[in-house]
Amino acid sequence: MQATNNLSDGTRTTILLIAEDEDVYPNLKHNLRAAGFGVLLAVETTDAYEWMGGGYVHADIVLIDLVGKTTNDALSIGREVRQHAKYDGHTPLVVMAEKYDKDVEGTDVNVEGNDWVHYLGEDSKQLQNLLTRLK
């Protein structure tokens, strides 16, 4: 289990980042912190279940970037984490889509309630803007 003990100081939005790709999550974590977010990194979904269900951490936003999972699979995992944490369902969930068609590139889609799918575009600020809107 790898944990990042960088809990929010109460003034920053804390993001629970669930990301398995060792090539991606260091840069993603760095960029989120540079943008002013607190970041808790779970490299396995079991870590996220344990931390959230055990009440060890609280996250304002759940961000998921899972390799080899469909968008629907990642949404299901995020919803399970949120439910396991006994959140009220209002905590924003953002899934970073791994594979998608060119016609949705650069968009953020609200799929249901406070659940979002982020289709990365050329603008590196796109994710930051979405997270800032949701906090």
Stockholm file with secondary structure:
# STOCKHOLM 1.0

chainA/1-135         MQATNNLSDGTRTTILLIAEDEDVYPNLKHNLRAAGFGVLLAVETTDAYEWMGGGYVHADIVLIDLVGKTTNDALSIGREVRQHAKYDGHTPLVVMAEKYDKDVEGTDVNVEGNDWVHYLGEDSKQLQNLLTRLK
#=GR chainA/1-135 SS CCCCCCCCCSSSCEEEEEECCTTTHHHHHHHHHHTTCEEEEESSHHHHHHHHHTTSCCCSEEEEECTTCCHHHHHHHHHHHHHHTTCCSCSCEEEECSSCCGGGTTCEEEEETTEEEECCCSCTTHHHHHHHHHC
#=GC SS_cons         CCCCCCCCCSSSCEEEEEECCTTTHHHHHHHHHHTTCEEEEESSHHHHHHHHHTTSCCCSEEEEECTTCCHHHHHHHHHHHHHHTTCCSCSCEEEECSSCCGGGTTCEEEEETTEEEECCCSCTTHHHHHHHHHC
//
